[in-house]
Amino acid sequence: MSTEPTPRWRVSTRSGNGGNTCVEVADNLVDRVLVRDSTDRDGGTLAFAPAAWRAFVELAKRG
């Protein structure tokens, strides 16, 4: 029986400092990256394949 690790959440470095625009990311899982709104942690979580998340981050860095 395999035990999956608990998501390790961190606030995105691109989130605003006002506290109302924070995105949290858990990228320590093997098969997916989780994303949620830190101001509404029970409001739902998006899941992405790691390759899709990396592609998104690269495009976001380019503007």
C-alpha positions in Angstrom: 0.0 0.0 0.0 1.4 3.3 -1.1 0.9 6.5 0.9 0.7 9.7 -1.0 2.4 12.7 0.6 0.4 15.5 2.1 0.3 18.6 -0.1 2.9 21.1 1.1 1.3 24.5 0.4 3.2 27.7 -0.3 2.1 31.1 -1.2 3.0 32.1 -4.8 5.9 34.5 -5.1 3.7 36.5 -7.5 0.8 37.0 -5.1 0.1 40.5 -4.1 1.1 41.8 -0.7 -2.4 43.0 0.2 -3.5 39.6 1.4 -6.5 39.4 -0.8 -4.8 38.1 -4.0 -2.9 35.1 -2.7 -2.6 31.9 -4.6 -1.2 28.8 -2.9 0.6 26.1 -4.8 1.4 22.5 -3.7 4.0 21.1 -6.1 5.5 18.4 -4.0 3.2 15.6 -5.3 4.4 13.2 -8.0 1.6 13.3 -10.5 -0.1 16.7 -10.0 0.3 20.3 -8.9 -2.5 21.8 -6.8 -3.5 25.4 -6.8 -6.0 27.2 -4.5 -7.1 30.6 -3.3 -5.5 31.2 0.1 -8.4 33.4 1.2 -10.9 30.6 0.5 -9.0 27.4 1.1 -12.2 25.3 1.2 -13.5 26.9 -2.0 -11.9 24.4 -4.3 -8.6 23.2 -5.7 -7.4 23.1 -9.2 -5.1 20.2 -10.3 -2.7 20.3 -13.1 -0.3 17.8 -14.7 3.3 18.8 -13.7 4.2 19.4 -17.4 1.1 21.6 -17.9 2.0 23.6 -14.8 5.6 24.1 -15.9 4.4 25.3 -19.3 2.0 27.8 -17.6 4.6 29.1 -15.3 7.1 29.6 -18.2 4.4 31.5 -20.2 3.5 33.6 -17.2 7.1 34.6 -16.7 7.3 35.9 -20.3 4.3 38.1 -19.6 
